[in-house]
Amino acid sequence: MKLKFFKIHFLFLNFMAGAVLRYHTHDIVKTLEETAFQKLLQWLSDKKVQDFVNIQQTNLLDYVGIVQSQIGFKHRHF
């Protein structure tokens, strides 16, 4: 009887340990997925900001080039 009780108790503990392990593994995977998703969003945000900065720099350089060419053009005719 004691041996049977021990086997049942052992199987129950094994089952509970497995359930706890699966639960924590699920939590870890969920946390890793959330972290990866947050990093992806941050990367996309940084990329958008960098693209915006690059466009603004290009626009500014184009504007400066136009202004310089106009000043140079007017200067040559005076």
Sequence and secondary structure as in RCSB ss.txt:
>XXXX:A:sequence
MKLKFFKIHFLFLNFMAGAVLRYHTHDIVKTLEETAFQKLLQWLSDKKVQDFVNIQQTNLLDYVGIVQSQIGFKH
RHF
>XXXX:A:secstr
 HHHHHHHHHHHHHHHHHHHHHHHHHHHHHHHHHHHHHHHHHHHHHHHHHHHHHHHHHHHHHHHHHHHHHHHHHH
HH 
